[in-house]
Amino acid sequence: MNSVGEACTELKREYDQCFNRWFAEKFLKGENAGDPCGQLFKRYQLCVQKAIKEKDIPIEGLEFMGPSKGKAENAS
């Protein structure tokens, strides 16, 4: 799947490959120390943030990480 910004797609692929390799070769074998893909993720995240601004995509009110506050209240 491509990224939200065309310029970010290659960074996304690099991060996905790094994460999948770490997950399969380390994490699933109990070696979960360290963050070998953190720098790639930060570069990709910055690229996506820039693309969102350039495309004027409204993101107000969205939570990208963690559970939403009041989610249970709104789930009627």
Z-matrix of the N, CA and C atoms (Angstrom, degrees):
N
C 1 1.445
C 2 1.531 1 108.47
N 3 1.306 2 116.35 1 136.90
C 4 1.455 3 121.15 2 178.82
C 5 1.518 4 110.69 3 -77.43
N 6 1.312 5 114.52 4 162.98
C 7 1.453 6 121.18 5 179.34
C 8 1.525 7 109.86 6 -83.88
N 9 1.319 8 115.82 7 168.82
C 10 1.464 9 121.94 8 177.93
C 11 1.526 10 111.17 9 -61.54
N 12 1.314 11 116.92 10 -30.67
C 13 1.456 12 121.70 11 177.36
C 14 1.517 13 109.68 12 -115.80
N 15 1.322 14 116.60 13 130.82
C 16 1.468 15 120.44 14 -177.70
C 17 1.523 16 111.51 15 -55.25
N 18 1.320 17 116.84 16 -37.50
C 19 1.466 18 121.09 17 -179.48
C 20 1.529 19 111.83 18 -67.62
N 21 1.318 20 117.48 19 -17.44
C 22 1.469 21 121.89 20 -176.85
C 23 1.526 22 113.40 21 -94.02
N 24 1.303 23 117.91 22 -10.04
C 25 1.456 24 121.12 23 -173.08
C 26 1.524 25 112.58 24 -60.16
N 27 1.317 26 117.88 25 -43.31
C 28 1.471 27 120.22 26 -179.72
C 29 1.529 28 110.65 27 -66.17
N 30 1.334 29 117.32 28 -39.62
C 31 1.467 30 120.26 29 176.46
C 32 1.530 31 110.55 30 -62.43
N 33 1.331 32 116.76 31 -38.97
C 34 1.455 33 120.96 32 177.91
C 35 1.526 34 110.09 33 -62.18
N 36 1.301 35 117.21 34 -44.86
C 37 1.467 36 120.55 35 179.95
C 38 1.531 37 110.90 36 -63.03
N 39 1.330 38 116.76 37 -42.38
C 40 1.467 39 120.43 38 178.73
C 41 1.525 40 110.36 39 -61.75
N 42 1.337 41 116.40 40 -45.44
C 43 1.461 42 119.82 41 -179.81
C 44 1.528 43 110.52 42 -64.83
N 45 1.332 44 116.90 43 -45.78
C 46 1.471 45 120.37 44 179.65
C 47 1.526 46 111.23 45 -57.57
N 48 1.326 47 116.77 46 -43.28
C 49 1.469 48 120.46 47 179.15
C 50 1.522 49 110.86 48 -63.80
N 51 1.321 50 116.51 49 -44.53
C 52 1.460 51 120.96 50 179.85
C 53 1.528 52 110.08 51 -61.71
N 54 1.329 53 116.69 52 -48.55
C 55 1.455 54 120.77 53 -178.83
C 56 1.519 55 111.23 54 -61.47
N 57 1.334 56 116.83 55 -47.90
C 58 1.468 57 120.37 56 -178.48
C 59 1.525 58 111.48 57 -61.70
N 60 1.322 59 117.07 58 -39.22
C 61 1.467 60 121.10 59 177.99
C 62 1.525 61 109.84 60 -64.91
N 63 1.338 62 117.14 61 -47.63
C 64 1.465 63 121.48 62 178.93
C 65 1.529 64 110.65 63 -60.39
N 66 1.326 65 116.12 64 -45.47
C 67 1.461 66 120.60 65 -177.76
C 68 1.524 67 111.05 66 -60.87
N 69 1.322 68 117.04 67 -47.29
C 70 1.466 69 121.36 68 -176.26
C 71 1.525 70 112.58 69 -74.61
N 72 1.330 71 116.68 70 -40.74
C 73 1.465 72 119.90 71 -173.02
C 74 1.523 73 114.44 72 -90.52
N 75 1.312 74 117.71 73 -21.53
C 76 1.471 75 120.80 74 -176.97
C 77 1.528 76 112.41 75 -119.51
N 78 1.331 77 116.01 76 -63.23
C 79 1.455 78 120.84 77 -172.02
C 80 1.526 79 112.27 78 -57.59
N 81 1.318 80 118.05 79 -48.35
C 82 1.461 81 120.66 80 -178.44
C 83 1.520 82 112.63 81 -66.57
N 84 1.323 83 116.62 82 -15.49
C 85 1.465 84 120.83 83 177.78
C 86 1.524 85 111.32 84 -100.08
N 87 1.341 86 116.68 85 9.84
C 88 1.446 87 121.02 86 176.14
C 89 1.516 88 114.97 87 89.13
N 90 1.308 89 118.23 88 2.78
C 91 1.470 90 122.26 89 179.17
C 92 1.524 91 108.32 90 -97.88
N 93 1.317 92 116.35 91 85.04
C 94 1.462 93 118.99 92 -175.95
C 95 1.524 94 113.71 93 -109.41
N 96 1.302 95 117.55 94 17.05
C 97 1.471 96 120.52 95 178.72
C 98 1.530 97 109.61 96 -80.93
N 99 1.295 98 115.46 97 145.52
C 100 1.452 99 120.65 98 176.42
C 101 1.513 100 113.27 99 85.53
N 102 1.318 101 114.56 100 171.63
C 103 1.458 102 121.86 101 -179.06
C 104 1.526 103 107.87 102 -139.71
N 105 1.333 104 117.40 103 79.62
C 106 1.458 105 120.50 104 -173.92
C 107 1.525 106 113.88 105 -68.69
N 108 1.317 107 118.22 106 -16.26
C 109 1.464 108 120.98 107 -175.75
C 110 1.528 109 112.40 108 -109.80
N 111 1.307 110 117.35 109 4.58
C 112 1.463 111 121.83 110 -175.16
C 113 1.514 112 114.25 111 -58.13
N 114 1.314 113 117.43 112 -43.32
C 115 1.471 114 120.33 113 -179.56
C 116 1.526 115 110.73 114 -66.16
N 117 1.324 116 116.93 115 -41.19
C 118 1.469 117 120.26 116 177.14
C 119 1.532 118 110.30 117 -61.78
N 120 1.331 119 115.80 118 -42.17
C 121 1.459 120 119.43 119 179.70
C 122 1.525 121 110.73 120 -62.23
N 123 1.320 122 117.62 121 -43.19
C 124 1.467 123 120.95 122 -179.71
C 125 1.525 124 111.13 123 -62.02
N 126 1.337 125 116.75 124 -42.00
C 127 1.468 126 120.39 125 178.22
C 128 1.527 127 110.53 126 -63.86
N 129 1.322 128 116.61 127 -43.42
C 130 1.462 129 120.88 128 178.52
C 131 1.526 130 110.77 129 -64.48
N 132 1.322 131 116.88 130 -43.60
C 133 1.463 132 121.47 131 -179.81
C 134 1.530 133 110.94 132 -59.85
N 135 1.319 134 117.24 133 -44.58
C 136 1.466 135 120.63 134 178.73
C 137 1.527 136 111.01 135 -62.61
N 138 1.318 137 116.57 136 -40.69
C 139 1.457 138 121.24 137 178.48
C 140 1.526 139 110.67 138 -61.84
N 141 1.330 140 116.86 139 -44.99
C 142 1.462 141 121.56 140 -179.88
C 143 1.530 142 110.33 141 -64.51
N 144 1.322 143 116.93 142 -42.07
C 145 1.466 144 120.03 143 179.05
C 146 1.529 145 110.69 144 -60.86
N 147 1.319 146 116.32 145 -40.91
C 148 1.465 147 120.92 146 178.38
C 149 1.527 148 110.27 147 -64.79
N 150 1.332 149 117.23 148 -43.81
C 151 1.468 150 121.48 149 179.85
C 152 1.528 151 111.15 150 -62.99
N 153 1.325 152 116.77 151 -38.95
C 154 1.466 153 120.85 152 178.84
C 155 1.519 154 110.15 153 -62.52
N 156 1.330 155 116.31 154 -42.80
C 157 1.473 156 119.97 155 178.14
C 158 1.514 157 110.99 156 -65.43
N 159 1.333 158 117.09 157 -45.34
C 160 1.465 159 121.18 158 -178.34
C 161 1.522 160 112.08 159 -63.41
N 162 1.324 161 117.40 160 -35.52
C 163 1.468 162 121.50 161 -179.37
C 164 1.525 163 111.88 162 -88.35
N 165 1.320 164 116.15 163 -1.65
C 166 1.457 165 122.47 164 179.67
C 167 1.533 166 111.51 165 53.69
N 168 1.331 167 115.42 166 47.04
C 169 1.462 168 121.85 167 178.76
C 170 1.532 169 108.09 168 -84.23
N 171 1.327 170 117.75 169 121.56
C 172 1.469 171 119.65 170 -179.03
C 173 1.525 172 110.46 171 -71.49
N 174 1.329 173 115.77 172 127.08
C 175 1.463 174 120.21 173 -179.41
C 176 1.525 175 111.95 174 -126.73
N 177 1.327 176 117.43 175 8.05
C 178 1.457 177 120.21 176 -179.73
C 179 1.520 178 109.80 177 -59.76
N 180 1.325 179 116.05 178 135.67
C 181 1.449 180 121.55 179 176.83
C 182 1.519 181 115.10 180 85.92
N 183 1.325 182 117.62 181 -4.26
C 184 1.464 183 120.10 182 178.77
C 185 1.508 184 109.88 183 -91.13
N 186 1.314 185 115.92 184 140.21
C 187 1.456 186 121.27 185 174.36
C 188 1.511 187 107.69 186 -110.36
N 189 1.319 188 116.25 187 123.54
C 190 1.450 189 120.80 188 -175.98
C 191 1.518 190 113.07 189 -90.07
N 192 1.298 191 117.97 190 -25.28
C 193 1.458 192 120.57 191 -176.78
C 194 1.515 193 108.76 192 -131.83
N 195 1.315 194 116.66 193 133.34
C 196 1.447 195 121.12 194 174.19
C 197 1.514 196 113.01 195 86.33
N 198 1.306 197 115.63 196 169.24
C 199 1.464 198 120.74 197 -178.68
C 200 1.522 199 111.29 198 -70.92
N 201 1.313 200 115.50 199 151.25
C 202 1.462 201 120.82 200 178.27
C 203 1.516 202 109.78 201 -77.11
N 204 1.312 203 115.84 202 139.67
C 205 1.469 204 119.55 203 176.30
C 206 1.516 205 108.75 204 -71.80
N 207 1.295 206 116.55 205 136.28
C 208 1.455 207 120.72 206 178.69
C 209 1.517 208 113.69 207 74.66
N 210 1.309 209 117.47 208 14.42
C 211 1.460 210 120.90 209 -177.87
C 212 1.518 211 111.74 210 -59.64
N 213 1.321 212 117.36 211 -42.28
C 214 1.460 213 121.03 212 -179.96
C 215 1.527 214 111.12 213 -63.74
N 216 1.332 215 116.51 214 -33.41
C 217 1.448 216 120.74 215 -179.67
C 218 1.522 217 111.10 216 -67.83
N 219 1.325 218 117.11 217 -35.92
C 220 1.461 219 121.86 218 -176.28
C 221 1.527 220 112.55 219 -87.74
N 222 1.293 221 118.95 220 -6.80
C 223 1.470 222 122.53 221 -175.63
C 224 1.520 223 111.36 222 -91.58
N 225 1.323 224 117.40 223 61.73
C 226 1.448 225 119.33 224 179.72
C 227 1.498 226 111.66 225 -97.84
